[in-house]
């Protein structure tokens, strides 16, 4: 095909490379767009959860919508707490404090009391003790335990040893074994207005929807740029006529 003084003659190798790259870039763009849609749904769910606190009663936390505010009646077990390692806030390293709450009906729920800063020494954990005031109402949001992206980032709490116990991305079964009693499958994020807490700037997990959508547009732009580059490199000058 002639275009002006040039001939469009793409090689099959360049065409194959272009197609592979375009398919990859477009797929990554669709994946990022889907992640943005998911994050948008979580953001809306988080906003809806800010409504009036729902009494837990006899319901399991699994029956409550994620991020919904709930009210629980129980007393804190301040002698047996967990410190979630590798948790950051505004770029600073630290821990999130999980404290068992023994409900009046005998169940145990872990309450995330917020983020505490790293002390500067790995062998010196922060002092997270407090004086419990007996049975009372605790308000917070229903959430999942933080999950690690890689198995190498996980460290289960020790069964023996002193408290608080340091752990990194554990599952509920591991925490139950270390505590010595069954724990509810979800946790509660302590309300920012509640006493005995640390930094509690709760937000939906992951990047914002707009960040994912901007990444999707970038991937699609790469696909378009690859197509344009392939087209330009496939234009060849026609030999000068004698």
C-alpha positions as CSV (number, residue, x, y, z in Angstrom):
1,X,0.0,0.0,0.0
2,X,1.4,3.4,-1.0
3,X,1.1,6.5,1.1
4,X,2.6,9.5,-0.5
5,X,6.2,8.7,-1.3
6,X,6.3,5.7,1.0
7,X,5.1,2.1,1.0
8,X,3.4,0.5,3.9
9,X,5.1,-2.8,4.2
10,X,5.0,-4.2,7.7
11,X,7.1,-7.3,8.5
12,X,5.4,-10.3,10.0
13,X,7.8,-10.3,13.0
14,X,7.0,-6.6,13.8
15,X,3.3,-7.3,13.3
16,X,3.4,-10.3,15.7
17,X,5.2,-8.2,18.4
18,X,2.8,-5.3,18.0
19,X,-0.3,-7.6,18.3
20,X,1.2,-9.3,21.4
21,X,1.9,-6.0,23.1
22,X,-1.4,-4.5,22.2
23,X,-3.3,-7.5,23.5
24,X,-1.3,-7.4,26.7
25,X,-1.8,-3.6,27.2
26,X,-5.5,-3.8,26.5
27,X,-5.9,-6.7,28.9
28,X,-4.1,-4.9,31.7
29,X,-6.2,-1.8,31.0
30,X,-9.4,-3.9,31.4
31,X,-8.1,-5.5,34.6
32,X,-7.3,-2.1,36.1
33,X,-10.7,-0.7,35.1
34,X,-12.4,-3.7,36.8
35,X,-10.3,-3.1,39.9
36,X,-11.5,0.5,39.9
37,X,-15.1,-0.6,39.7
38,X,-14.5,-2.9,42.6
39,X,-12.9,-0.1,44.7
40,X,-15.8,2.2,43.8
41,X,-18.2,-0.4,45.1
42,X,-16.2,-0.7,48.3
43,X,-16.1,3.0,48.7
44,X,-19.8,3.3,48.4
45,X,-20.2,0.3,50.8
46,X,-17.9,2.1,53.3
47,X,-19.9,5.3,53.1
48,X,-23.2,3.4,53.7
49,X,-21.6,1.7,56.7
50,X,-21.3,5.0,58.5
51,X,-25.0,5.0,59.3
52,X,-26.4,4.3,62.7
53,X,-24.7,1.4,64.6
54,X,-26.6,-1.8,64.3
55,X,-26.7,-3.9,67.5
56,X,-25.0,-7.3,66.9
57,X,-27.2,-9.2,69.2
58,X,-27.1,-13.0,68.4
59,X,-25.9,-12.4,64.8
60,X,-22.5,-13.5,63.6
61,X,-20.2,-10.9,62.1
62,X,-20.4,-12.9,58.9
63,X,-24.1,-12.0,58.6
64,X,-23.4,-8.2,58.8
65,X,-22.4,-6.2,55.7
66,X,-18.7,-5.3,55.5
67,X,-17.9,-1.8,56.9
68,X,-21.3,-1.6,58.6
69,X,-21.1,0.0,62.1
70,X,-22.2,-2.3,64.8
71,X,-22.6,-2.1,68.6
72,X,-21.4,-5.0,70.7
73,X,-21.8,-5.7,74.4
74,X,-18.8,-7.2,76.2
75,X,-15.6,-6.6,78.1
76,X,-12.0,-6.3,76.8
77,X,-9.4,-8.9,77.6
78,X,-6.5,-6.5,78.1
79,X,-4.1,-9.3,79.1
80,X,-4.1,-11.0,75.7
81,X,-3.5,-8.6,72.8
82,X,-2.0,-9.0,69.3
83,X,0.2,-6.6,67.4
84,X,-0.2,-6.7,63.7
85,X,3.3,-6.1,62.3
86,X,4.2,-4.3,59.0
87,X,1.3,-1.8,59.2
88,X,2.0,1.8,58.1
89,X,0.3,5.1,58.5
90,X,1.3,8.1,56.3
91,X,4.5,6.3,55.4
92,X,5.5,5.6,59.0
93,X,6.0,2.0,60.2
94,X,4.1,0.6,63.1
95,X,1.5,-1.9,64.3
96,X,-2.2,-2.3,64.6
97,X,-3.5,-3.4,68.0
98,X,-6.0,-6.3,68.1
99,X,-7.7,-6.7,71.5
100,X,-10.1,-9.5,72.3
101,X,-13.6,-8.5,73.3
102,X,-15.5,-11.2,75.2
103,X,-19.2,-10.8,74.4
104,X,-21.9,-11.4,77.0
105,X,-23.0,-14.5,75.2
106,X,-19.6,-16.1,75.4
107,X,-18.2,-15.3,71.9
108,X,-14.9,-13.5,71.4
109,X,-14.4,-10.7,68.8
110,X,-11.1,-9.1,68.0
111,X,-11.3,-5.3,68.0
112,X,-8.7,-3.3,66.0
113,X,-8.0,-0.4,68.3
114,X,-5.9,1.4,65.7
115,X,-2.3,2.1,64.6
116,X,0.6,2.5,67.1
117,X,4.0,3.8,65.9
118,X,7.1,1.6,65.7
119,X,9.3,2.2,68.8
120,X,12.6,2.1,66.8
121,X,13.6,-1.2,68.3
122,X,12.4,-4.6,67.0
123,X,12.8,-6.1,70.5
124,X,10.8,-3.3,72.2
125,X,7.1,-3.4,71.5
126,X,4.8,-0.5,72.3
127,X,2.9,-0.4,75.5
128,X,-0.7,-1.1,74.5
129,X,-2.0,-1.9,78.0
130,X,-5.1,0.0,79.4
131,X,-7.5,-0.5,82.3
132,X,-10.7,-2.1,81.2
133,X,-13.9,-0.6,82.7
134,X,-15.8,-3.8,82.7
135,X,-18.7,-4.8,80.4
136,X,-20.0,-2.1,78.2
137,X,-20.9,-1.2,74.6
138,X,-18.2,-1.1,71.9
139,X,-19.0,0.5,68.5
140,X,-17.0,-0.1,65.3
141,X,-17.1,-1.2,61.7
142,X,-17.1,-4.9,60.6
143,X,-14.1,-5.7,58.5
144,X,-11.8,-8.6,57.4
145,X,-8.3,-9.3,58.8
146,X,-5.6,-7.7,56.6
147,X,-4.3,-10.2,54.0
148,X,-0.8,-10.4,52.7
149,X,0.0,-10.4,49.0
150,X,2.7,-13.0,49.4
151,X,3.0,-15.9,51.7
152,X,6.5,-14.9,52.7
153,X,5.0,-11.8,54.4
154,X,3.0,-13.9,56.9
155,X,4.1,-14.8,60.5
156,X,1.8,-16.6,62.8
157,X,1.7,-15.6,66.5
158,X,3.6,-17.8,68.9
159,X,1.5,-20.1,71.0
160,X,3.8,-19.7,74.0
161,X,5.5,-16.7,75.3
162,X,4.5,-13.3,76.7
163,X,1.8,-10.9,75.6
164,X,1.2,-8.9,73.5
165,X,2.1,-11.3,70.7
166,X,3.6,-10.0,67.5
167,X,2.2,-11.4,64.2
168,X,2.1,-10.5,60.6
169,X,-1.0,-11.2,58.4
170,X,-2.3,-14.2,60.4
171,X,-5.6,-15.9,59.8
172,X,-8.4,-16.3,62.3
173,X,-7.5,-20.0,63.1
174,X,-3.9,-19.1,64.0
175,X,-5.1,-16.3,66.3
176,X,-7.6,-18.6,67.9
177,X,-4.9,-21.2,68.7
178,X,-2.7,-18.6,70.2
179,X,-5.5,-17.1,72.3
180,X,-6.8,-20.5,73.4
181,X,-10.4,-19.9,72.4
182,X,-12.4,-19.5,69.2
183,X,-12.5,-16.1,67.7
184,X,-15.3,-14.7,65.4
185,X,-14.2,-14.9,61.7
186,X,-14.3,-11.1,61.2
187,X,-12.9,-8.2,63.2
188,X,-14.3,-4.8,64.3
189,X,-12.5,-1.5,63.6
190,X,-13.0,0.6,66.7
191,X,-14.9,3.8,66.2
192,X,-12.6,6.8,66.0
193,X,-14.6,8.5,68.8
194,X,-14.3,5.6,71.2
195,X,-11.8,5.7,74.1
196,X,-8.7,3.5,74.5
197,X,-7.8,3.6,70.8
198,X,-4.8,4.7,68.7
199,X,-4.8,6.3,65.2
200,X,-8.0,5.2,63.4
201,X,-8.1,6.8,60.0
202,X,-10.2,3.9,58.6
203,X,-10.5,3.8,54.8
204,X,-11.5,1.2,52.3
205,X,-8.5,-1.0,51.4
206,X,-6.4,-0.6,48.4
207,X,-6.0,2.3,45.9
208,X,-8.7,4.8,45.1
209,X,-11.0,4.1,42.1
210,X,-9.6,7.1,40.2
211,X,-6.1,5.7,40.6
212,X,-7.1,2.4,39.0
213,X,-8.9,4.1,36.2
214,X,-6.0,6.3,35.5
215,X,-3.8,3.3,35.3
216,X,-6.3,1.7,32.9
217,X,-6.1,4.7,30.6
218,X,-2.3,4.6,30.7
219,X,-2.3,0.9,29.6
220,X,-4.7,1.7,26.7
221,X,-2.5,4.6,25.8
222,X,0.5,2.3,25.6
223,X,-1.5,0.0,23.2
224,X,-2.3,3.0,21.0
225,X,1.3,4.2,21.0
226,X,2.5,0.7,20.1
227,X,0.1,0.6,17.1
228,X,1.2,4.1,16.0
229,X,4.9,3.1,16.3
230,X,4.3,-0.1,14.3
231,X,2.6,1.9,11.6
232,X,5.4,4.5,11.4
233,X,8.2,1.9,11.3
234,X,6.4,0.0,8.6
235,X,6.5,2.9,6.2
236,X,9.4,2.6,3.8
237,X,10.7,5.1,1.3
238,X,10.2,4.1,-2.3
239,X,13.5,3.8,-4.2
240,X,14.2,6.9,-6.4
241,X,13.3,6.3,-10.1
242,X,16.2,6.3,-12.6
